[in-house]
Amino acid sequence: MERLVIDGGKKLKGEITVQGAKNSVLPVIAATLAADGVSVIHNCPMLCDVTAELDILRLLGCEVEISGSCVRIDSTKATRCEIPENLMREMRSSIIFLGSLIARFGCARVSVPGGCDIGERPIDYHLALLEKMGVRTVCGCDGCLRCECPDGLHAARITLPYPSVGATENAILAAVKAKGTTVIENAAREPEIADLADFLIKCGARIDGAGERTIIIEGVKRLEACEYSVIPDRIIAATFMSAAAVTGGKITLRKVCPEHLAPVLPCFEASGCAIKSYSDCVTVSAPKRLKSMGVIRTNPYPGFPTDCQAVVMAMACVADGVTVITERIFENRFRHVAPLRRFGAQIETENNAVAIIEGKESLNAAKACSTDLRGGTALVIAALAARGRSEITGLHHIDRGCERIENCFSGLGGQIKRLD
């Protein structure tokens, strides 16, 4: 079993280039299936989820070549519309193939996807919006979804009950080749939505309003593959910032979009960190002791992101005072609380929705196991802050979202290594 061995208590300092956004590159890779020809995707992080998604493309008949952070995908020979259960179960975002398969073949056979166990993430929204566009879905007793579009995809007016990122992405992917003009109301507004739309627009799609509440899409008959570079990962950027904060360090993040970090910057400023933003750089300087961040509530973008909740909680564990975090997106996203307590963190929870963190002056070294992606990175941050040697296991979760996390932090002066 692989583990991270971390000797904490070292200030992080220096510069680091932020990887491409996981939540952008996954839908963009899926979208290449709907485009004819060879797509070249730059700034692609080599994550477990990316590897799993490329395996799915190969199974569907695409040719895939990887060179560093560049992926070349030739969808010319794609002929299959079925994804087996074992590949779907590897990651939650595999459901994004539903829209691209239907756009390409007019049919899809997939199973209910897997991923981190952070709460219920039903796909009802996905199926309902596709039904409005002419897709018939049958769910077999084996959990397999069989989707067909006998009369072809047609435009629809879609109002999402909740601004679901995945449902918005599937609606966009299906609508770009549907006949007529589709309107998506109450759409998700995350930067990754706009990034997917920008890729499709470069392929010839007609999309207006991506990143806003209302998206208008005029369907086209054909998409041509293109060369594209995905945006930087705002969640990983916040992770590095949190690590610098708990160690009392100072780091500069390069190749970031400061405007994408706007929802999280107030809590760093409230903690006493000094933030300087440039065109594509952000520098964070931590005080000797962090301060309480008050009350933080997760919300859809442009609210505070649920994916940053765990790493900010790790900050609160060593802040002076009480921080309250309310999780409003997923009902099972406090699984990192118990492992954080192993480091001596003082955290109480109410109804699995509110966490009350009383910061301590220091944390103890501990052995802990990651239970999900973002919670795993929070444990690494706690270990970097703790004095002594800690061990973190369950690295397959962390590897789903952060590319070689040990290399990232060791490059900033952290004492961290991966061992078998």
MOMO-V195390 format. One record per run of one state. SS is the DSSP state (helix for helix, strand for strand, loop for the rest). FROM is the first residue (numbers start at 1). LEN is the number of residues. Records with the same first field share a line. If there is no record, write none. Layout:
BEGIN
SS: FROM-LEN / FROM-LEN
END
This chain:
BEGIN
loop: 1-2 / 9-4 / 18-2 / 21-1 / 35-1 / 37-1 / 43-5 / 61-2 / 68-2 / 75-7 / 83-2 / 89-3 / 106-1 / 112-12 / 133-3 / 140-4 / 149-5 / 155-2 / 160-5 / 176-3 / 180-1 / 186-5 / 203-3 / 209-6 / 219-5 / 225-2 / 230-2 / 233-1 / 247-3 / 255-3 / 271-3 / 278-3 / 286-5 / 292-3 / 299-5 / 305-1 / 317-3 / 321-1 / 327-9 / 342-4 / 351-3 / 359-5 / 365-2 / 370-3 / 386-1 / 394-1 / 399-6 / 411-4 / 420-1
strand: 3-6 / 13-5 / 20-1 / 36-1 / 38-5 / 63-5 / 70-5 / 82-1 / 107-5 / 136-4 / 144-5 / 154-1 / 157-3 / 179-1 / 181-5 / 206-3 / 215-4 / 224-1 / 227-3 / 232-1 / 250-5 / 274-4 / 281-5 / 291-1 / 295-4 / 304-1 / 320-1 / 322-5 / 346-5 / 354-5 / 364-1 / 367-3 / 387-7 / 415-5
helix: 22-13 / 48-13 / 85-4 / 92-14 / 124-9 / 165-11 / 191-12 / 234-13 / 258-13 / 306-11 / 336-6 / 373-13 / 395-4 / 405-6
END
